[in-house]
Amino acid sequence: MSISLGSTNFGSLYLGSTKIGEAYLGSVKVYGSQPVLPAHTIRCKFRTGFTPSMGDTQTLVDADENIWDIYKSSTDWNSLFANRDLVSVIAANTTGVTNMYYMFHTCRELTAVPLFDTSSVTDMDLMFFGCTNVQSGALALYQQASSQTNPPIYHDYTFTNCGRDTVTGAAELAQIPTAWGGTGA
């Protein structure tokens, strides 16, 4: 285990010779599981070289993988990641967030739609519009959001063209109704 008190990384966790995670100031990243994040925080991987400037604070979690924790105190996450170099969402605590309008619009490198808390969300319009390389997750998020006690009021074009350039993404899109931006009935 390597320990560096001068940075936020406190060391790598190993099982035998296999690296299974890392310990960071305020959190633990364990590969293969979801870390528990503070409210209004989303952990994302960005394209190498991209430094995020969205949200209230950005904390670098893993420099080698360019993984950041983005915190936004507001419940309005409108356009938070739109047109950014976002590769993946690793974990999120979206408890209490009400507006996800345009949130991931045109994130073309995104390959999976994350499943996160949408119980307070009222606006999901254009949320994943143009995320053409998504391979999975859109159907699961649609099923969750549309069947919750209070589904989002605004959801036009949420999944329009989401996954259209992948076989599995297009198959999921075909199961999402057009009222949500899918190509299904």
C-alpha positions in Angstrom: 0.0 0.0 0.0 1.3 3.4 -0.9 0.4 6.4 1.3 0.8 10.0 0.3 -0.4 12.5 2.8 0.4 15.4 0.5 -2.5 14.5 -1.9 -6.0 13.2 -1.6 -4.9 9.7 -2.5 -4.1 7.7 0.6 -3.2 4.5 -1.1 -4.1 1.6 -3.2 -5.9 -1.4 -1.8 -4.7 -4.9 -2.8 -5.9 -8.4 -2.4 -2.8 -10.4 -3.0 -1.3 -8.8 -6.1 -4.6 -7.6 -7.5 -5.5 -4.0 -7.1 -9.1 -3.8 -5.9 -9.5 -0.2 -5.0 -8.1 3.1 -3.6 -8.6 5.0 -0.4 -9.2 8.8 -0.8 -9.8 11.6 1.6 -13.5 11.5 2.3 -14.3 8.4 0.3 -13.2 4.9 -0.7 -13.2 3.8 -4.3 -13.6 0.0 -4.6 -13.5 -1.4 -8.1 -16.7 -3.3 -9.0 -18.9 -1.4 -6.6 -20.6 1.9 -6.2 -19.0 4.4 -3.7 -21.4 6.3 -1.4 -21.2 10.0 -2.3 -22.5 13.1 -0.5 -25.8 14.5 -1.7 -25.7 16.5 -5.0 -22.5 14.8 -6.1 -21.8 12.9 -9.2 -18.6 10.9 -9.9 -17.6 11.0 -13.6 -14.8 9.9 -15.9 -13.8 12.5 -18.5 -11.7 12.2 -21.6 -8.0 12.4 -20.9 -6.8 16.0 -20.7 -10.3 17.5 -20.0 -10.6 19.5 -16.8 -14.2 20.0 -15.7 -15.4 23.4 -14.6 -19.1 22.7 -14.0 -20.9 22.6 -10.7 -19.8 24.4 -7.5 -16.7 22.2 -6.8 -14.7 19.7 -8.8 -12.5 17.2 -6.9 -10.0 15.1 -8.8 -10.4 11.5 -7.5 -8.2 9.6 -9.9 -5.7 11.5 -12.0 -4.7 8.4 -14.1 -8.3 7.7 -15.1 -9.4 11.4 -15.1 -12.2 10.7 -12.6 -13.8 13.7 -10.8 -16.4 14.3 -8.2 -18.7 17.1 -9.2 -20.7 18.8 -6.5 -23.6 21.2 -7.2 -25.5 22.6 -4.2 -28.5 23.6 -6.3 -31.3 21.2 -7.2 -31.2 22.6 -10.7 -28.7 20.5 -12.8 -29.9 22.0 -16.1 -27.2 21.5 -18.8 -24.6 20.3 -16.2 -22.7 18.0 -18.6 -24.1 19.1 -21.9 -21.6 18.9 -24.8 -18.8 17.9 -22.4 -16.1 15.3 -22.8 -17.9 12.9 -20.5 -16.9 9.3 -20.9 -18.9 7.7 -18.0 -20.9 8.3 -14.8 -19.5 6.0 -12.1 -21.8 6.9 -9.3 -24.2 9.7 -8.3 -26.2 10.9 -5.4 -29.0 13.0 -7.0 -31.3 12.9 -4.0 -33.5 16.1 -4.1 -32.4 17.2 -7.6 -35.5 18.5 -9.4 -34.2 19.7 -12.8 -32.2 17.5 -15.1 -33.2 19.3 -18.3 -30.4 19.0 -21.0 -28.1 17.4 -18.4 -26.1 15.1 -20.7 -27.2 16.5 -24.0 -24.9 15.5 -26.8 -22.4 13.6 -24.6 -21.3 11.5 -27.6 -18.7 9.5 -25.7 -21.1 8.3 -23.1 -21.8 4.6 -23.5 -24.1 3.9 -20.6 -27.0 5.8 -19.1 -26.6 5.8 -15.3 -29.5 4.7 -13.0 -29.8 7.2 -10.3 -32.5 8.8 -8.0 -35.1 10.6 -10.1 -37.8 10.7 -7.4 -37.7 14.5 -7.1 -37.1 15.3 -10.7 -39.8 17.2 -12.5 -37.9 18.0 -15.8 -36.0 15.5 -17.8 -36.5 17.1 -21.2 -33.6 16.5 -23.7 -31.6 14.9 -20.9 -29.8 12.3 -23.1 -30.7 13.8 -26.5 -27.9 13.1 -29.0 -25.9 10.6 -26.8 -25.7 8.4 -29.9 -23.1 5.9 -28.6 -25.0 4.8 -25.5 -25.2 1.0 -25.4 -27.2 0.4 -22.2 -29.1 1.9 -19.4 -31.7 4.1 -21.2 -34.5 1.6 -20.9 -33.8 1.0 -17.1 -33.8 4.7 -16.4 -37.0 5.2 -18.4 -38.7 2.4 -16.6 -37.7 3.7 -13.2 -38.7 7.4 -13.9 -41.9 6.7 -15.7 -43.2 4.3 -13.0 -42.3 6.2 -9.9 -45.1 7.7 -7.7 -44.6 11.2 -9.2 -43.0 10.7 -12.7 -41.3 13.8 -14.2 -43.8 16.2 -15.7 -41.5 17.2 -18.5 -39.9 14.4 -20.4 -40.1 15.3 -24.1 -37.1 14.2 -26.1 -35.4 12.7 -23.0 -33.9 9.8 -25.0 -34.1 11.1 -28.6 -31.2 9.6 -30.6 -29.8 8.1 -27.4 -28.0 4.9 -28.4 -29.1 5.1 -32.0 -25.6 4.3 -33.3 -25.2 1.1 -31.4 -27.2 -2.2 -31.8 -28.1 -2.6 -28.1 -28.8 1.1 -27.6 -31.1 1.2 -30.6 -32.9 -1.9 -29.3 -33.5 -0.2 -25.9 -34.6 3.0 -27.7 -37.2 0.9 -29.6 -38.8 0.0 -26.2 -39.1 3.6 -25.0 -42.3 5.4 -26.1 -42.0 8.4 -28.4 -43.4 10.6 -25.7 -40.1 10.1 -23.9 -38.0 10.4 -27.1 -37.8 6.7 -27.9 -38.8 5.1 -31.1 -41.3 2.7 -29.6 -45.1 2.9 -29.6 
